[in-house]
Amino acid sequence: PYLIARAMVDGRVGLGAFTDEAIGDAGVLAVAGKVRMLLGPELKPTKSGRPSVVSVRLRDGRTLVQRVDAPKGGEVTPMTPEELRAKFDECAARVLSPAAAESVVGAIAGLDRAGDVRALGGLLRG
């Protein structure tokens, strides 16, 4: 319920959703209290993951429904290069300076030409 509520409130779920402050957000918790999870017998797991259906009933009575058969980031629906970079940047920002993160990106881009990976290891240590 919390993750569904966080996605509805923020439009996404990132690392910031897991801080003590975020988890205690009264507005998100109020939305989470309205979330009901049901296991649909037609939603059988596949090698691509477990399909999901999210239904949102609006105040005006309309219901919005979205089904996802394969999670984003898997083999069937891989992340785009832009999405991967954004995810890397969000994670790296917690432990590396922007310049160091950019150096890591450059080192990874040239990994197929690198003689060894010790330089990349050094960059990742910060």
DSSP file (Angstrom, degrees, kcal/mol; ACC not computed):
  #  RESIDUE AA STRUCTURE BP1 BP2  ACC     N-H-->O    O-->H-N    N-H-->O    O-->H-N    TCO  KAPPA ALPHA  PHI   PSI    X-CA   Y-CA   Z-CA
    1    1 A P     >        0   0    0      0, 0.0     4,-2.6     0, 0.0     5,-0.2   0.000 360.0 360.0 360.0 -40.2    0.0    0.0    0.0
    2    2 A Y  H  >  +     0   0    0      1,-0.2     4,-3.0     2,-0.2     5,-0.2   0.933 360.0  47.3 -61.9 -45.4    2.8    2.5    0.8
    3    3 A L  H  > S+     0   0    0      2,-0.2     4,-2.4     1,-0.2    -1,-0.2   0.893 112.8  48.6 -65.8 -39.1    4.5    2.1   -2.5
    4    4 A I  H  > S+     0   0    0      2,-0.2     4,-2.1     1,-0.2    -1,-0.2   0.939 114.3  46.7 -63.4 -45.8    1.2    2.5   -4.5
    5    5 A A  H  X S+     0   0    0     -4,-2.6     4,-2.6     2,-0.2     5,-0.2   0.919 111.6  50.6 -63.0 -43.8    0.4    5.5   -2.4
    6    6 A R  H  X S+     0   0    0     -4,-3.0     4,-3.1     1,-0.2     6,-0.5   0.912 110.5  49.6 -61.6 -42.5    3.9    7.0   -2.9
    7    7 A A  H  X S+     0   0    0     -4,-2.4     4,-1.8     1,-0.2    -1,-0.2   0.886 112.3  48.2 -63.6 -38.2    3.7    6.5   -6.6
    8    8 A M  H  < S+     0   0    0     -4,-2.1    -2,-0.2    -5,-0.2    -1,-0.2   0.900 117.8  40.2 -69.3 -40.1    0.3    8.2   -6.7
    9    9 A V  H  < S+     0   0    0     -4,-2.6    -2,-0.2    -5,-0.2    -3,-0.2   0.921 130.3  26.0 -74.9 -45.0    1.4   11.1   -4.7
   10   10 A D  H  < S-     0   0    0     -4,-3.1    -3,-0.2     2,-0.3    -2,-0.2   0.645  97.4-123.8 -96.2 -17.0    4.9   11.6   -6.2
   11   11 A G  S  < S+     0   0    0     -4,-1.8     2,-0.3    -5,-0.5    -4,-0.2   0.430  87.8  33.2  85.0  -2.4    4.4   10.1   -9.7
   12   12 A R  S    S-     0   0    0     -6,-0.5     2,-0.5     2,-0.0    -2,-0.3  -0.969  75.7-120.7-168.2 168.0    7.3    7.8   -9.1
   13   13 A V        +     0   0    0     -2,-0.3     2,-0.2    -3,-0.1    -6,-0.1  -0.965  41.3 158.9-124.6 114.1    9.0    5.8   -6.4
   14   14 A G    >   -     0   0    0     -2,-0.5     3,-1.9    76,-0.0     4,-0.2  -0.568  58.9 -79.9-120.1-174.0   12.7    6.6   -5.9
   15   15 A L  G >  S+     0   0    0      1,-0.3     3,-2.0    -2,-0.2     4,-0.0   0.826 122.4  67.7 -59.5 -32.4   15.2    6.2   -3.1
   16   16 A G  G >  S+     0   0    0      1,-0.3     3,-1.0     2,-0.2    -1,-0.3   0.677  85.2  72.1 -62.9 -16.2   13.9    9.2   -1.3
   17   17 A A  G <  S+     0   0    0     -3,-1.9    -1,-0.3     1,-0.2    -2,-0.2   0.582  92.2  58.1 -73.2  -9.2   10.7    7.3   -0.7
   18   18 A F  G <  S+     0   0    0     -3,-2.0    -1,-0.2    -4,-0.2    -2,-0.2   0.217  77.0 111.0-111.4  14.5   12.5    5.1    1.9
   19   19 A T  S <> S-     0   0    0     -3,-1.0     4,-2.6     1,-0.1     5,-0.2  -0.465  80.3-112.3 -79.7 161.0   13.7    7.8    4.3
   20   20 A D  H  > S+     0   0    0      1,-0.2     4,-1.4     2,-0.2    -1,-0.1   0.905 119.3  50.8 -58.7 -41.2   12.2    7.9    7.8
   21   21 A E  H  4 S+     0   0    0      2,-0.2    -1,-0.2     1,-0.2     4,-0.2   0.927 111.6  46.2 -63.3 -45.6   10.7   11.3    6.9
   22   22 A A  H >4 S+     0   0    0     -6,-0.3     3,-1.6     1,-0.2    -2,-0.2   0.916 110.4  52.4 -64.8 -43.2    9.1   10.0    3.7
   23   23 A I  H 3< S+     0   0    0     -4,-2.6    -1,-0.2     1,-0.3    -2,-0.2   0.799 110.8  49.0 -65.2 -27.5    7.8    6.8    5.3
   24   24 A G  T 3< S+     0   0    0     -4,-1.4     2,-0.4    -5,-0.2    -1,-0.3   0.355  76.2 134.5 -92.1   6.1    6.1    8.9    8.0
   25   25 A D    <>  -     0   0    0     -3,-1.6     4,-2.6    -4,-0.2     5,-0.2  -0.406  47.2-152.6 -61.7 113.6    4.5   11.4    5.5
   26   26 A A  H  > S+     0   0    0     -2,-0.4     4,-2.0     1,-0.2    -1,-0.2   0.851  91.6  53.3 -60.1 -37.9    0.9   11.7    6.8
   27   27 A G  H  > S+     0   0    0      2,-0.2     4,-1.7     1,-0.2    -1,-0.2   0.920 111.9  44.3 -64.8 -43.3   -0.6   12.5    3.4
   28   28 A V  H  > S+     0   0    0      1,-0.2     4,-2.9     2,-0.2    -2,-0.2   0.900 112.4  52.6 -67.5 -40.5    1.0    9.4    1.8
   29   29 A L  H  X S+     0   0    0     -4,-2.6     4,-1.8     1,-0.2    -1,-0.2   0.858 105.8  54.8 -64.4 -33.8   -0.1    7.3    4.7
   30   30 A A  H  < S+     0   0    0     -4,-2.0     4,-0.3    -5,-0.2    -1,-0.2   0.913 111.4  44.3 -64.3 -41.6   -3.7    8.5    4.4
   31   31 A V  H >< S+     0   0    0     -4,-1.7     3,-2.0     1,-0.2     4,-0.4   0.925 109.9  55.8 -66.3 -43.8   -3.6    7.4    0.7
   32   32 A A  H >< S+     0   0    0     -4,-2.9     3,-1.4     1,-0.3    -1,-0.2   0.838  98.7  62.7 -57.9 -33.2   -2.0    4.1    1.7
   33   33 A G  T 3< S+     0   0    0     -4,-1.8    -1,-0.3     1,-0.3    -2,-0.2   0.670 101.5  51.8 -66.2 -15.7   -4.9    3.5    4.1
   34   34 A K  T <  S+     0   0    0     -3,-2.0     2,-0.4    -4,-0.3    -1,-0.3   0.483  87.0 104.8 -96.5  -5.2   -7.2    3.5    1.1
   35   35 A V    <   -     0   0    0     -3,-1.4     2,-0.5    -4,-0.4   -33,-0.0  -0.621  49.0-170.7 -82.7 131.8   -5.2    0.9   -0.9
   36   36 A R        -     0   0    0     -2,-0.4     2,-0.5   -35,-0.1    -2,-0.0  -0.989   7.7-154.6-121.8 128.0   -6.6   -2.6   -1.0
   37   37 A M        +     0   0    0     -2,-0.5     2,-0.4     2,-0.0    -2,-0.0  -0.885  14.8 177.3-106.6 131.7   -4.5   -5.4   -2.5
   38   38 A L        -     0   0    0     -2,-0.5     2,-0.8     2,-0.0    -2,-0.0  -0.983  28.1-131.0-130.3 142.3   -6.1   -8.5   -4.0
   39   39 A L        -     0   0    0     -2,-0.4    -2,-0.0     2,-0.0     3,-0.0  -0.840  24.3-148.3 -94.2 110.5   -4.4  -11.4   -5.7
   40   40 A G    >   -     0   0    0     -2,-0.8     3,-2.1     1,-0.1    -2,-0.0  -0.652   8.9-141.3 -80.7 128.5   -6.2  -12.0   -9.0
   41   41 A P  T 3  S+     0   0    0      0, 0.0    -1,-0.1     0, 0.0     3,-0.0   0.744 101.7  59.6 -61.8 -21.7   -6.3  -15.7  -10.0
   42   42 A E  T 3  S+     0   0    0      1,-0.2     2,-1.3     2,-0.0    -2,-0.0   0.555  84.2  85.7 -82.3  -6.9   -5.7  -14.7  -13.6
   43   43 A L    <   +     0   0    0     -3,-2.1    -1,-0.2     7,-0.1    -3,-0.1  -0.585  62.5 171.6 -96.7  73.0   -2.4  -12.9  -12.7
   44   44 A K        -     0   0    0     -2,-1.3    -2,-0.0     1,-0.1     5,-0.0  -0.617  36.3-108.1 -84.9 138.9   -0.1  -15.9  -13.0
   45   45 A P        -     0   0    0      0, 0.0     2,-0.2     0, 0.0     5,-0.2  -0.333  38.9-175.6 -63.7 146.2    3.6  -15.4  -12.8
   46   46 A T  B >   -A   49   0A   0      3,-2.6     3,-1.7    23,-0.1     0, 0.0  -0.743  47.5 -88.8-128.8 179.5    5.6  -15.9  -16.0
   47   47 A K  T 3  S+     0   0    0      1,-0.3     3,-0.1    -2,-0.2     0, 0.0   0.714 128.7  57.7 -64.8 -16.7    9.3  -15.8  -16.8
   48   48 A S  T 3  S-     0   0    0      1,-0.4     2,-0.3    21,-0.1    -1,-0.3   0.537 121.9 -96.6 -87.7  -8.0    8.8  -12.0  -17.3
   49   49 A G  B <   -A   46   0A   0     -3,-1.7    -3,-2.6    21,-0.2    -1,-0.4  -0.787  55.9 -43.4 123.8-169.8    7.5  -11.5  -13.8
   50   50 A R        -     0   0    0     -2,-0.3    -6,-0.1    -5,-0.2    -7,-0.1  -0.879  57.1-125.6-101.5 123.7    4.0  -11.3  -12.2
   51   51 A P        -     0   0    0      0, 0.0     2,-0.3     0, 0.0    18,-0.2  -0.274  27.8-158.7 -61.8 154.1    1.5   -9.2  -14.1
   52   52 A S  E     -B   68   0B   0     16,-2.7    16,-2.9     2,-0.0     2,-0.4  -0.980  12.8-161.6-136.2 148.2   -0.2   -6.5  -12.1
   53   53 A V  E     -B   67   0B   0     -2,-0.3     2,-0.5    14,-0.2    14,-0.2  -0.999   6.9-166.8-128.9 129.1   -3.5   -4.6  -12.4
   54   54 A V  E     -B   66   0B   0     12,-2.8    12,-2.3    -2,-0.4     2,-0.4  -0.974   4.0-172.5-117.4 127.0   -4.0   -1.3  -10.6
   55   55 A S  E     -B   65   0B   0     -2,-0.5     2,-0.5    10,-0.2    10,-0.2  -0.969   2.5-167.8-117.8 132.8   -7.5    0.2  -10.4
   56   56 A V  E     -B   64   0B   0      8,-2.9     8,-2.9    -2,-0.4     2,-0.6  -0.978   8.9-153.1-123.3 120.5   -8.2    3.7   -9.0
   57   57 A R  E     -B   63   0B   0     -2,-0.5     6,-0.2     6,-0.2     2,-0.1  -0.830  18.0-149.3 -93.2 121.5  -11.7    4.8   -8.2
   58   58 A L    >   -     0   0    0      4,-3.3     3,-2.0    -2,-0.6    -2,-0.0  -0.433  25.6-108.2 -87.7 162.6  -12.0    8.6   -8.5
   59   59 A R  T 3  S+     0   0    0      1,-0.3    -1,-0.1    -2,-0.1    -2,-0.0   0.807 118.1  60.3 -59.3 -30.3  -14.3   10.8   -6.5
   60   60 A D  T 3  S-     0   0    0      2,-0.1    -1,-0.3     1,-0.1     3,-0.1   0.427 122.3-104.3 -81.7   4.5  -16.5   11.3   -9.5
   61   61 A G  S <  S+     0   0    0     -3,-2.0    -2,-0.1     1,-0.3    -1,-0.1   0.206  79.2 129.8  97.0 -16.0  -17.2    7.6   -9.8
   62   62 A R        -     0   0    0     -5,-0.1    -4,-3.3     1,-0.0     2,-0.4  -0.365  46.3-146.7 -70.0 153.4  -14.9    6.8  -12.7
   63   63 A T  E     -B   57   0B   0     -6,-0.2     2,-0.4    -3,-0.1    -6,-0.2  -0.991   4.6-156.8-123.5 127.3  -12.4    4.0  -12.4
   64   64 A L  E     -B   56   0B   0     -8,-2.9    -8,-2.9    -2,-0.4     2,-0.4  -0.873  13.9-170.1-101.3 133.8   -9.0    4.1  -14.1
   65   65 A V  E     +B   55   0B   0     -2,-0.4     2,-0.4   -10,-0.2   -10,-0.2  -0.982  10.4 177.9-129.6 135.7   -7.4    0.7  -14.8
   66   66 A Q  E     -B   54   0B   0    -12,-2.3   -12,-2.8    -2,-0.4     2,-0.4  -0.993   8.9-163.1-136.8 129.9   -3.9   -0.1  -15.9
   67   67 A R  E     -B   53   0B   0     -2,-0.4     2,-0.4   -14,-0.2   -14,-0.2  -0.915   2.2-169.6-111.0 138.7   -2.4   -3.6  -16.4
   68   68 A V  E     -B   52   0B   0    -16,-2.9   -16,-2.7    -2,-0.4    -2,-0.0  -0.989   7.0-175.5-127.3 121.2    1.3   -4.3  -16.7
   69   69 A D  S    S+     0   0    0     -2,-0.4   -23,-0.1     1,-0.3    -1,-0.1   0.751  76.2  27.7 -88.2 -25.6    2.4   -7.8  -17.8
   70   70 A A  S    S-     0   0    0    -18,-0.1    -1,-0.3     4,-0.0   -21,-0.2  -0.995  87.2-115.3-139.1 130.9    6.1   -7.3  -17.3
   71   71 A P    >   -     0   0    0      0, 0.0     3,-1.4     0, 0.0     6,-0.5  -0.289  38.3 -99.3 -65.8 147.4    7.8   -5.0  -14.9
   72   72 A K  T 3  S+     0   0    0      1,-0.2     7,-0.1     4,-0.1     3,-0.1  -0.427 108.1  35.7 -63.7 135.3    9.9   -2.1  -16.2
   73   73 A G  T 3  S+     0   0    0      4,-3.1    -1,-0.2     1,-0.3     6,-0.2   0.346  94.3 108.3 101.7  -5.3   13.6   -2.9  -16.2
   74   74 A G  S <  S-     0   0    0     -3,-1.4    -1,-0.3     3,-0.6   -26,-0.1  -0.235  88.3 -86.7 -92.6-173.3   13.3   -6.6  -17.1
   75   75 A E  S    S+     0   0    0      1,-0.2   -27,-0.1     2,-0.1    -3,-0.0   0.859 125.4  46.8 -63.4 -37.9   14.1   -8.4  -20.2
   76   76 A V  S    S+     0   0    0      1,-0.3    -1,-0.2   -28,-0.1    -4,-0.1   0.894 128.6  21.9 -75.6 -40.8   10.7   -7.8  -21.8
   77   77 A T  S    S-     0   0    0     -6,-0.5    -4,-3.1   -29,-0.1    -3,-0.6  -0.649  84.9-172.3-127.5  75.0   10.5   -4.1  -21.1
   78   78 A P        -     0   0    0      0, 0.0     2,-0.1     0, 0.0    -4,-0.1  -0.202  30.4 -99.3 -66.5 158.5   14.1   -2.9  -20.5
   79   79 A M        -     0   0    0     -6,-0.2    -7,-0.0    -7,-0.1     0, 0.0  -0.471  38.5-115.1 -72.5 148.2   14.9    0.6  -19.2
   80   80 A T     >  -     0   0    0     -2,-0.1     4,-2.6     1,-0.1     5,-0.2  -0.389  29.8-105.1 -75.0 161.8   15.9    3.1  -21.8
   81   81 A P  H  > S+     0   0    0      0, 0.0     4,-2.3     0, 0.0     5,-0.2   0.878 124.3  52.5 -54.9 -36.9   19.4    4.5  -21.7
   82   82 A E  H  > S+     0   0    0      2,-0.2     4,-2.3     1,-0.2     5,-0.2   0.899 109.3  48.0 -66.8 -40.5   18.0    7.8  -20.3
   83   83 A E  H  > S+     0   0    0      2,-0.2     4,-2.3     1,-0.2    -1,-0.2   0.902 111.7  50.2 -66.7 -41.1   16.1    5.9  -17.5
   84   84 A L  H  X S+     0   0    0     -4,-2.6     4,-2.7     2,-0.2    -2,-0.2   0.914 111.2  48.9 -61.9 -42.8   19.2    3.9  -16.6
   85   85 A R  H  X S+     0   0    0     -4,-2.3     4,-3.0    -5,-0.2    -2,-0.2   0.914 110.8  49.9 -65.0 -42.4   21.2    7.1  -16.4
   86   86 A A  H  X S+     0   0    0     -4,-2.3     4,-2.2     2,-0.2    -1,-0.2   0.904 112.0  48.1 -62.8 -40.5   18.6    8.8  -14.2
   87   87 A K  H  X S+     0   0    0     -4,-2.3     4,-2.2     2,-0.2    -2,-0.2   0.922 112.6  48.6 -66.2 -43.6   18.6    5.8  -11.9
   88   88 A F  H  X S+     0   0    0     -4,-2.7     4,-3.5     1,-0.2     5,-0.3   0.944 111.0  50.6 -59.1 -48.1   22.4    5.8  -11.7
   89   89 A D  H  X S+     0   0    0     -4,-3.0     4,-2.1     1,-0.2    -2,-0.2   0.898 109.9  50.1 -59.1 -41.9   22.5    9.5  -11.0
   90   90 A E  H  < S+     0   0    0     -4,-2.2     4,-0.4     2,-0.2    -1,-0.2   0.916 116.7  40.8 -63.6 -43.0   19.9    9.1   -8.2
   91   91 A C  H >< S+     0   0    0     -4,-2.2     3,-1.2     1,-0.2     4,-0.3   0.932 115.7  49.4 -70.4 -45.9   21.8    6.3   -6.6
   92   92 A A  H >X S+     0   0    0     -4,-3.5     4,-3.2     1,-0.3     3,-2.0   0.827  97.2  69.7 -64.9 -32.7   25.3    7.8   -7.1
   93   93 A A  T 3< S+     0   0    0     -4,-2.1    -1,-0.3    -5,-0.3    -2,-0.2   0.732  92.7  60.4 -60.0 -21.3   24.3   11.2   -5.7
   94   94 A R  T <4 S+     0   0    0     -3,-1.2    -1,-0.3    -4,-0.4    -2,-0.2   0.691 124.7  13.5 -78.5 -18.7   24.1    9.6   -2.3
   95   95 A V  T <4 S+     0   0    0     -3,-2.0     2,-0.3    -4,-0.3    -2,-0.2   0.550 119.1  55.5-134.5 -13.9   27.7    8.6   -2.3
   96   96 A L  S  < S-     0   0    0     -4,-3.2    -1,-0.2    -5,-0.1    28,-0.0  -0.916  75.1-115.0-126.4 150.1   29.6   10.4   -5.0
   97   97 A S     >  -     0   0    0     -2,-0.3     4,-2.7    29,-0.1     5,-0.2  -0.383  39.8-106.2 -69.9 160.8   30.1   14.0   -6.1
   98   98 A P  H  > S+     0   0    0      0, 0.0     4,-2.2     0, 0.0     5,-0.1   0.894 122.7  50.7 -56.5 -39.8   28.6   15.0   -9.5
   99   99 A A  H  > S+     0   0    0      2,-0.2     4,-2.0     1,-0.2     5,-0.1   0.913 111.1  47.5 -65.6 -42.1   32.2   15.0  -11.0
  100  100 A A  H  > S+     0   0    0      2,-0.2     4,-2.2     1,-0.2    -1,-0.2   0.903 110.9  51.6 -65.8 -40.5   33.0   11.6   -9.6
  101  101 A A  H  X S+     0   0    0     -4,-2.7     4,-2.3     1,-0.2    -1,-0.2   0.907 109.1  50.6 -62.2 -40.9   29.7   10.2  -10.9
  102  102 A E  H  X S+     0   0    0     -4,-2.2     4,-2.2    -5,-0.2    -1,-0.2   0.880 108.6  52.4 -64.6 -37.2   30.4   11.6  -14.3
  103  103 A S  H  X S+     0   0    0     -4,-2.0     4,-2.5     2,-0.2    -1,-0.2   0.891 108.0  51.3 -64.3 -39.6   33.9    9.9  -14.2
  104  104 A V  H  X S+     0   0    0     -4,-2.2     4,-2.7     2,-0.2     5,-0.2   0.926 108.5  51.5 -62.5 -44.7   32.3    6.6  -13.4
  105  105 A V  H  X S+     0   0    0     -4,-2.3     4,-2.4     1,-0.2    -2,-0.2   0.924 111.4  47.8 -58.3 -44.4   29.9    7.0  -16.3
  106  106 A G  H  X S+     0   0    0     -4,-2.2     4,-1.4     1,-0.2    -1,-0.2   0.905 111.4  50.0 -63.1 -41.8   32.9    7.7  -18.6
  107  107 A A  H  < S+     0   0    0     -4,-2.5    -2,-0.2     1,-0.2    -1,-0.2   0.894 111.7  48.1 -64.7 -39.9   34.8    4.7  -17.2
  108  108 A I  H >< S+     0   0    0     -4,-2.7     3,-1.5     1,-0.2     4,-0.3   0.904 107.7  55.4 -67.1 -40.2   31.8    2.4  -17.7
  109  109 A A  H 3< S+     0   0    0     -4,-2.4     3,-0.3     1,-0.3    -1,-0.2   0.826 114.7  40.2 -61.9 -30.6   31.3    3.7  -21.3
  110  110 A G  T >X S+     0   0    0     -4,-1.4     3,-1.7     1,-0.2     4,-0.6   0.220  81.7 111.4-101.1  14.7   34.9    2.7  -22.1
  111  111 A L  G X4 S+     0   0    0     -3,-1.5     3,-0.9     1,-0.3    -1,-0.2   0.836  71.0  59.7 -59.7 -35.6   34.9   -0.5  -20.2
  112  112 A D  G 34 S+     0   0    0     -4,-0.3    -1,-0.3    -3,-0.3    -2,-0.1   0.690 112.4  40.5 -68.4 -15.5   35.2   -2.6  -23.3
  113  113 A R  G <4 S+     0   0    0     -3,-1.7    -1,-0.2     3,-0.0    -2,-0.2   0.422  90.2 114.3-108.2  -2.3   38.4   -0.9  -24.1
  114  114 A A    <<  -     0   0    0     -3,-0.9     3,-0.1    -4,-0.6    -3,-0.0  -0.453  60.7-145.1 -75.0 140.9   39.9   -0.8  -20.6
  115  115 A G  S    S-     0   0    0      1,-0.2     2,-0.3    -2,-0.2    -1,-0.1   0.876  83.0 -10.3 -70.5 -38.2   43.0   -2.8  -19.9
  116  116 A D        -     0   0    0     -3,-0.0     3,-0.3     0, 0.0     4,-0.2  -0.935  63.3-121.1-151.0 173.3   41.8   -3.6  -16.4
  117  117 A V  S  > S+     0   0    0     -2,-0.3     4,-2.4     1,-0.2     5,-0.2   0.290  80.4 102.9-104.8   9.5   39.0   -2.4  -14.1
  118  118 A R  H  > S+     0   0    0      1,-0.2     4,-2.3     2,-0.2    -1,-0.2   0.882  80.4  54.1 -61.8 -36.7   41.1   -1.1  -11.2
  119  119 A A  H  > S+     0   0    0     -3,-0.3     4,-2.1     2,-0.2    -1,-0.2   0.924 109.1  48.2 -63.6 -41.9   40.5    2.5  -12.2
  120  120 A L  H  > S+     0   0    0     -4,-0.2     4,-2.4     1,-0.2    -2,-0.2   0.920 109.7  53.2 -63.5 -42.5   36.8    2.0  -12.2
  121  121 A G  H  X S+     0   0    0     -4,-2.4     4,-1.2     1,-0.2    -1,-0.2   0.899 108.3  50.5 -58.6 -40.6   37.0    0.3   -8.8
  122  122 A G  H  X S+     0   0    0     -4,-2.3     4,-0.5     1,-0.2     3,-0.3   0.902 109.7  50.0 -64.2 -41.0   38.9    3.3   -7.5
  123  123 A L  H >< S+     0   0    0     -4,-2.1     3,-1.1     1,-0.2    -2,-0.2   0.890 108.2  53.1 -64.4 -38.5   36.3    5.7   -8.8
  124  124 A L  H 3< S+     0   0    0     -4,-2.4    -1,-0.2     1,-0.3    -2,-0.2   0.746 100.5  61.2 -71.3 -22.3   33.5    3.7   -7.2
  125  125 A R  H 3<        0   0    0     -4,-1.2    -1,-0.3    -3,-0.3    -2,-0.2   0.666 360.0 360.0 -76.1 -14.8   35.2    3.9   -3.8
  126  126 A G    <<        0   0    0     -3,-1.1    -3,-0.1    -4,-0.5    -2,-0.1   0.462 360.0 360.0  85.4 360.0   34.9    7.7   -4.0
